[in-house]
Amino acid sequence: MASATPLLKDELDIVIPTIRNLDFLEMWRPFFQPYHLIIVQDGDPSKTIKVPEGFDYELYNRNDINRILGPKANCISFKDSACRCFGYMVSKKKYIYTIDDDCFVATNPSGDKINALEQHIKNLLCPSTPYFFNTLYEPFREGADFVRGYPFSLREGVPTAVSHGLWLNIPDYDAPTQLVKPLERNTRYVDAVMTIPKGTLFPMCGMNLGFDRDLIGPAMYFGLMGDGQPIGRYDDMWAGWCCKVICDHLGLGIKTGLPYIYHSKASNPFVNLRKEYKGIFWQEDIIPFFQSIVLPKEATTVQKCYIELAKQVKEKLTKVDPYFDKLADAMVTWIEAWDELNPVGASVANGKA
């Protein structure tokens, strides 16, 4: 059951990208209804998206994105769930939770419904431990602690910027794995949360994700994907790689593990392969690129880090494909648009711009 007083009720927005009616919200009503929703409608802006009654929400379509961002709207992907990052930009809350519309409420091994949002909030509100791995995983959970040999000087931890949740039923596989394991379903519920160590990259999935917008928001750009682009399904991966190297540089933490959602629908592996195939080759260059990045000590804010990242993308990845030259420019445009909508020191209530 949802808490009597929902955690961070006035400090968190739920961002949902969609092309369809949001009937799935009915099952999430006990957990989501107290919060404000930002719905980013992809595809045809003339289509009407129906939202169940009783939810507090604002909805943006492509016409709204073009109106609000003007020429800078070209940094927001079209016909791809990467468009969700527009919701991150227009939010005025400290925290974001984003979920896909084919993600349902999961149950734990005891049969209890999982309040995924509440667990993400708990993850974000307690420290991360990226500098030394704790073999009991999350030391701040009830019934756990730091193990013998864990340095006392590191037990305070660092602020948590990102909470990465997982999925029961349909795993987040790439197209080749989908094709060779078409019937595979994830039934393993691992009751664990852990900090991803400093210097370790990870594949971030955007379908069940929470983050501290104040700490890492400007780095949560989901890139150029979908219509008119040579690649898709790497939007959240790109954001995850960028966020991780910036978090490592700025002394922030990223957690993965609980909570689980129930991922209800497998996407078409042949369609996915068409979207992913260049990325499958490119990532063999992209990963070493991110592993070797050193950000200058002058990069003391997320924006400064991200602009430096864009510069290095242009210098080092354009030789892989000209797409990365365009992506680097879009990264700069994204930061410019973010800063225009989020001037330092401004405090604005949610509502359509």
Disulfide bonds with the S-S distance in Angstrom:
none
